[in-house]
Amino acid sequence: MTDTPADEDIDELDESTGQNDLFEHYRFDVDKGQSLLRIDKFLTNRIEGISRNKVQNAAEAGCIRVNDVPVKSNYRVKPSDLITILLPHPKREIELIPQDISVEIIYEDDDLVIVNKTSEMVVHPGYGNYTGTLVNALAYHFRELPLFKTGELRPGLVHRIDKNTTGLIVVAKNELALSKLALQFFQKTTFRRYIALCWGDVKPDEGTITGHIGRSFSDRRVRTVFPEGDYGKHAVTHYKVLERFGYVSLVECRLETGRTHQIRVHFQHIGHPLFNDDTYGGNKILKGTTFTKYKQFIQNCFALLPRHALHARSLGFVHPTTGKYMEFQSELPDDMQKVIEKWRNYTVGRDAE
């Protein structure tokens, strides 16, 4: 019998994210001589450090499959079965330190919380950011909950958004909610809308950007779009132009997939980097005039919005316990609102000349 972790990189947990990358994948090819045995017992005997309760919750959420068919925890393993386990927890990498950090929670019940993340806050600990993250804050605020005592590096985390992206994140408060929410991201049934300000006059008014996204061969810190093939992961972003300011456009993005930096990479790929995105070339004057007054206007905008212009505005999903659809909205943060208003005034003034 073989036990093979899936070839997934935990860094692929994304801004726009959360698909396969949220899960810790295992495959078991059951021996031909295997006797009948409940699958929850079979798995707890073979996966180090996993509890039977976690296996049962994963099965309840439809995350355990035999021959590609979801099974319940009382399924009896048969010879030659192919068992696939989709769990939302990556392996622990570093010690998680609970910290008393303020976070804006806009909704909470027994199963989940909706957080409105500010800019500059990293979602989870990692290289260079072991403290001060949203997960450090949640580990403190929910320190009495069993899920946050497990020692997992990302307890309750279903998806993430980038450090300088603002907006909505859903966090689970128990194992069953975590499994069910993670499955929705995996099956692409969640509703996610972002607002972005990007360089250029985006055309047509509505469109779809498709392109495999993977780490750049020249710089592993950034992503790039690759031709369809063996490298990168399938990614789809739908967009609609909300407002045009001549040299920049305000767009709404709907994610069909969730890849690291997906919106930022896709818009760079079509020649419209996000405004002031220093990673993907948006922190320079890419459109406009050569007049000193215009250059100063852009610098003033950059000073007001010292990050890429991206906000996770809408988030919708089916509640893991009630089964009812829920949708949440987040107002644009002050820095984006101010810059958008400056562009409106600039456009009016230019048209009046």
N, C-alpha and C positions, 0 to 999 in steps of 0.2 A: 504494500500500500504506500502511496506517495502523498506527502503533505507539502504543497507548494504555495507559498505566498504569491499573490498576484504582483506583477511587475508595475507597481505604481509608486510615484514619487510624492511624498507627503507635501512637498512644496506646491504641488498642483492644486491644493485647496485654494479656491479662488475668490476674487472679488466678485466675480459674477457667477460665482462658482458653485460648486459643491457637488458635482456629479459622482462618477465612479471613485474619484479621489477621496471622498469622505470615508470610504469603507476600507476596512482591513479585510482583504480577500484571502480565502483559503480554498484549496481543492483537495478532495480526498477521493482517490480511486479505490473503492472497497475491494478487498481480496475476494477471490472466488470461494474461499473457505469460510467466510465470515458467517457466524450464526446470527439469527434474528435478534436485534437489540434496539431499544428505543433510541432515537437519534439524539435526544438531549444527553443521554448517558454516554452514547458513543462519542459525541463531540467533547464533552467535559473530560473524558479520559484521554483525549488526544491533542487538545489545545491547551498549552501551558498557561496557567493563571486565569483561565476563564471560569466563571461560575455557572452553575446549572440554570440559575435564575436569568442570567444574561442570555443564555442560549434560548431559553423558553420565550423571553421577550422578543428576541430577534425572530424566532419562528412565528410568534403571534403577529408580528409586523410584516410577515411575508418575505423576510430576508434570508431564509434558509431554503435552499432548493435541492431537489434530487432529480437528476436527469432533466434540469431546467424547469422543473415544476415546483412551485412553493409547497412546503409541507408543514404540518403542525409538529409540536414537540413530541407527540406520542407516535409519530411515524416509526415503523420498524425497518431498520437498515437491512438491505438484502445484498447478497453477493453480487459483485460487479456494478453496484450503484456508483454513480458519479455525484458527489455531494459538493455543492458550492455554498459557501457561507459569506454573506455580505454584512459586515458589522461596521458601525459608524465610528469606532475608536481606533486611531492609530496607536502604535506601540509608544510607550512612554520614553521620552528622550532626555528630559531634564526634570529637576524637581520643580513643581509648581508652588510658588509662594503666594498665599492669599494676601491681598493688600486692600486697605480701606481707601478705595478710589471712587469718587462720585461718578455715576453713570445715569443717563436719562432713560428711565424705563417708562414707556408710554402705555404698556398693557402688561398685565400679569394675572395668571391663574395658577391652579395646582400643577399644571403640566408644562407651561412654557412662559417665557417673557419675550416681549418685543423691545429691543433697545434701539434708540436713535443715536448712532455713533457720531462723535465729533471728529473733526480733522485732527491730525497728529497722533491719534490713538491707534496703536497697532492692535489687531484683534487677538492674536495668540502669541505666546512666547516662542522665540526662535533665535537664530544666530544674531547677536547684536541687540536683541530686545528680550531679555529674560525676565524683566520686571516692567511694571507700569502699563501692562496690556489690559484689554477688556477682560480676558479670561482670568487674569490675576484679580481683577475687581470682582468678577462674578464668584470666584472661589472664596472670596471673603464674605460677600453678601449672602451667599447660599451655603455657607460652611456647615450648616446643620443637616443639609440634605444628603442622603446616601450617595447620590451620583457624584457629588462634589467632594466626597471622601475617598474615592476610588484610587486616587493617585494618577489618574489619566491626565495627560498634558492638556487636552482640550475638552474638559467635561462639558457636556451639553451642547457643544458647538456643532451646528448642522451645516453652516456655510460661513463665508467670510467676505469682507470687502477690504480693499487696500487701505493702507495707513492714511493716506490723504484723501480718500473717498469718504464722503459723509453719507449718513442715512441709515436705513432699517436693516436690522439683523434679528432673526428669531433664534432663541436659545432654549433647548429642552431642559426640564427640571427633573426628569426621571428617565429610566432606561427605555421604557416602552414608548414614551413620547419621542425620545431620541431616534429610536429605530424607525418609527412610523414617519417622522418628518424627513429623516435622511432618505427613506425610500421614495418619498415624493420628489425630492431633488434628483435622485437617481433616475426616476421615470419621467422627469421633465414635465411634471404636472403642476409645478408651482407657477405663480404669476409674479413677474419682477419687471418693474419699469424704472429706468434711470433717466435723469436729465443731464445733458452735457452741453457745454459750449465749446465749439470747435472752430478751427481756422477755415476760412474759405466759404464760398457760396455753395452749399451742398445741394446737389441735384441728382435725381429728381426729388420731388417733394417727399416721396416715400420710397423705400427700397430695402433690400436685404443684402447684407455682406456675408459671404461665405468664404471660409479659408481655414485650412488646418493651422493650428497654433502650437508652437513648441519653443523650447529654449533656443536662443541664437547660438550658432556655432562659434561666433567670435566673442560673445559676452554672455555668460550664463545667467547674469542678473536680469536680462531682458528677454522678451519673447519676440517672435517674428512669425510671419505667415509663410507657410510652405505649400508647394503644389501638393495636390492629393497624392498620397502614397504611403510609405511606411513610416514617415517621420511626422511628428506633431499629432494633434488630436482634432477631430472634426469640430468646427465651431460655427455657429450661425447667430448673427445679430440683425434684428429688424429695426428700422429706424423711421421716424417721421419728423420732418422739419416743422418746428413750432413757430419760429420767428427768424427773420433774416435781417442782418445788420450790414449787408454788403461785404465786409471783410471777414466777418465771423457769422456762424449760424447757431441758433439754439435748437437742439434736437432732443427728441424722446427716443430712448432705445428700449426695445423689448428683447430679453434674452431667451433664446431657444436652448442654448447650451450654456455651460458655465466653465470657462477656462481662465487661468490666471491672466489678468490684464486684458481680458477679451475686448472690451469696448475700446480701450486705448490703442491696442494693437490693430484692431480692424479699421479704426478711423485713420490711423497713420498709414495703413496699407492703401487706402483709397485717396490719400493725399490731403486728408483733413485732420491733422493731429489735434488733440484736445488743447484748449487754451491753457498756456503756462504749464504744460506737461514736460518737465525737464528730462524725463526718461526717454520720451519718444519725440523730442524735437519741437514741442509746442511752446517752449519758453523763449522763442525768438520772434521777431516780427516777420511773419510769413506772407501776409497780405496787407495792402494798403499803400500809403504814399511815402515819399522820402522826406516830407516836410518835418522840420524839427518839432513843430507843435504836435504832429501826429505821433512822433516817437515818444514825446513826453506823455501823451495821453496813454499810450500802451504801457509805459513804465508805471504810471499811476495805477492802472488796472492790475498790473502784476503785483504792485505793493498791497493793494486791497485784497487780492486773492493769491496769496503766496503758495499755491498748490495747483494741481490739475483740476479743471472745472468739471467735476463729476459728482453726482448726488443720487443715492439709491432712494427714489421717492416712494415707490409703491411695492408692497409685498403681500401676496395672497397665497393661501394654502388651505387644506382641509384640516380642521382641528383633530389631533390624534385620538381624542377620547369621544367628543360629541359627534364627530363626523360632519359637522357643519362647516361650510366654507367661510373663511374669515379674510378680510382684506384691510390693510393699514396704509395710511398715507403720512408722509413727512414733508413739512414745508421746506422750501429751499433755505439753506443756511444764509445768514446775514451777508457773508463775504460774496457768495454767488449773486445774491439779489442786488447788492450794490454795484457789482461789475456789469450785470445785465442792464441795470438802469442807466449806467454811464454810457453804454453802447446805444441804448434807445435815444438818449439825449444827443449823443454824437451824430447819430443818423439823421435825426430831425434837423439839427443844425447844418449838417452837410447838404441835405436836400433843399434847405431854405436859401442856400448861397446861390 
